[in-house]
Amino acid sequence: MVILVKVIQFFLALSILIFVHELGHFLAAKAFKTRVEKFYLFFDWGFSLFRCKKVNGKWRFKFFSKNVPAKYTSTEYRDAAGKKQTKYDPINLSALPADDWRRSDSTEYGIGWFPLGGYNKIAGMVDESMDKSQMQQPPQPWEFRTKPAWQRFIIMVGGVFMNVLLAVCIYISLLAKEGEQYLPTAEVNKYGIAVDSLAYEFGLRDGDKILAVDGLYVEKFTDIPMQIILEKAKTISVERNGKDTLIVLPSDALPKLLATQNPNFISFRVPFKVADMTDNSIAKAAGLEAGDQIIGINDVETVYYQDFTKKIKQFRNQDIELKVVRGTDTLGLPMHLGGDGVIGAYLVPIADYFDFKTREYSFWQAIPAGFSKTFDELGDYWKQVKLIFSPKTKAYESVGGFISIGKIFPDTWIWSIFWRMTAFLSIALAVMNILPIPALDGGHILFLLIEIFTRRKPSDKFMEVAETVGLVIVLGLVILANGNDVIRLFR
């Protein structure tokens, strides 16, 4: 059931993002009277789940149908150099039946069967479909290729613009409705931090109180790990045993952090105050009660929950005495720990330990805040992308594909979290699409900018070659990302 919830959230978010992205291209193309032949959610290789089109003034619908036949016939021949070529000749559309879809110039809308993408087929444009038939025909005023460069530029930017706009709208709505809640670093410093083995290797210790990262105080505790990674931090200032200490991070800290993919290498720590217990809890049978605070196992001190979880495993299949504080009394509860190393006790909610800070926004205040949050996220994600293309960081080894994306959604359906994840993925899609790689929007935009400044338009043949190269690069990135996911499954 958990996997199903994650899968549904993933595909719903993906559908929204693709629809909004392609809608941006579609609306911009229509605004400049450029013909859009097909508008599809998901890919329809061979056949589609659903398609509709206006033919002779009437909407026609088809379900689970094969793709509509082409408007051109193809003939292979060899040119003067002996190289094989293909010639495309338009068929006589007027000879077709009146209800044949090919006779209509209106847009065909549909849903494909392969649910990981979507597209607009814009007339007169070299795109990922590599459809060369129309490009061999005389240019028409309603084609993409005949439009001024500035109009083609806006059409190509339309998808990325809409993804950014979607993120802005989501953040404005969430901020206006719920505000922004976060855990202040000052609150975490009441108990100090908990560190994993890698953070320990860097010189941090359990109980350290973080004062600054590269000399700057970080207000939100959850921003500290990303601040260290994205800004390639060199130092962390902490208070340890009442004294200020400067931790100088090693030169290989960033590659190691990216390799572990653990954002909780620095986390908060809290006392282990019991909220409740499972029905078959061995601790409950031994006399543990809600409200008790666990402080040790035998003679081993475990004042904090994080200490307890680290130490309890070493006592598997042994008789232990659990030390707890109940009111003003300190008690010892004898019990036998099983092979799973679990006593069956729940920690009280984190909100019982910390005072979370909430910033409230009116609708009008949420508008600039929503824009600010979106552009902050854009900047952070761009920094992550730059890390991927930096061989020294080996960040490419931590790139994830569809499995990694699916994992970011929660196990239960919470609308506010779903929309936050959708906004984040919309920003990610915008940044990835703007990369100057042929076959992506950014590649087309790059060539259009060159054309605008040099006033020389790349040939259709050049664009076809560039598109092919771009498709190979994109396919390689997809294989890398999803290959990493598969490798991690078997580790």
Steps between C-alpha positions, in 0.01 A plus 500: 500500500788736585659441159165557327453836676849608396445387139167684471653819642796472263289458187248767600780751563674398177176541302442849643857609426500366143158647422598844632837492320352404164214746550762776514632406155146455369366838614807686373476325162130580468565863597728535197262307271734202477327171423522233771426163343492293820478571873563184703533402861738201501643344186286331235755285319292277274165564667326715758259441786287795397498759224261767378496756220260744339420381146253691280381697800428192711706345779604143425623262773696176488604264778784246493571576135800479272667820390338690215664421160756749369422784261802408289628208296869417524733389219860394548764590241873554469643846437787589266751388765329164533364575848156366586240777544126511565258719305162592651208591274169631637196288426186646344300587813195607297464143376461368856157445663346812651537367854868400461700667779781589260278751322475716812769750596379526859703366794470135598483459879575168666642283775776256407567161650858561623456709817838673530480812289289698259541730201370760259555427131544850361484528123828582327725426796785251531425327830549167678251329265759542219211528252673618181198478269365849556844659501549393135189693393496872412487717817154621598408820689341298782816295566748547782794535262351805324435697818741776615776382735358694796163324461666159477701591810183576698339175381799300623523684834125453559535155659765599753311823578185304581687260729644791694158668509344177632754489784429866583123437511539191721728679745274805516202274577685298765647805670165679507320194637754346739781750538856373528600288797863420573729381777736777614863407548484665842237244606716205391787645696305440822609135481770519233530301179528129427754394238553191288835329438590730208431822693702349787786440256484869404549597865145564619376339822165416658390794712676767294299820463534647151579871504590570137584347162790681332446781747127542426222418744230279345155574643325183379662182627388294199690742272834416660573172311415660163702809594802278561453309172383770257734772623790254532557613858852498636435551872231441764509693827358314799472535875639189672505462878448874538788596267490624140669257261573539128462182292696512173337262253736276299548565128314181410199577721267588211557182291453288812177677597360462150599133487311416821183686390412548865360849571486409871876474550426785741169473687346612827502287813235477771447320833317166470166580659249220441168587335355150466590136440402222264263229623776239507762735645749323728557832676128536571496150647797596718314801642594791269233771497410792274679809629808308614837632380756235404852594612704178476545131422675312780798723580501670158366856509247581223359835599393578143282302262775498237742350757246232587444390137876474447566296816196270530602277207812375682280340767301271267393167658615612846345574839516874557393755757336808352571813705211748500399818680138511620411823673779548757593129515763307304393140431660188358271281286641150428402337168630263233582668171421295190701458183341802335642734764166680542324582827177621336486860630404815309663840539277797581446739205794723412280806554499412872873576514533803274315824439454501124480846350215585262491796267144595416416666169194680373416428137668823387807431712518146360540627141851652535592222746394239243714661230794524740472134604477387137810690394690380807411142405604567139837626619552201730406248233728668247786460748416129526510464121841668487626248754385216274713631212804547725708178480690580821187476714390167343146628542401314183520180707217624721265601216167321530231403251134411525547280808674781689230749399228263615669458839474871586121471533367404845347161587161659570310750289540848645393767253725775632808276467387379156478859375836590651658205321323597177633857527853369561480262201359780283809707582724200430330446162543868412872496584567172318310614191691827477836322480664581163472145369348439155168311529421699815337842495832652606670369186241663274522821704880504465481471121231769487714738707791438262268570207370821660850637562667376178189530277592165348253216528638144542405272213237230541771239443709644784197502727426134416857398587493710818168345601642151451807583711276653765277192513809283555615727786156505661468123465842463662392719794180297541698174497749645751229618740291185489809280492610658828158417642532134398854475640385644831221242521758221500742661745 
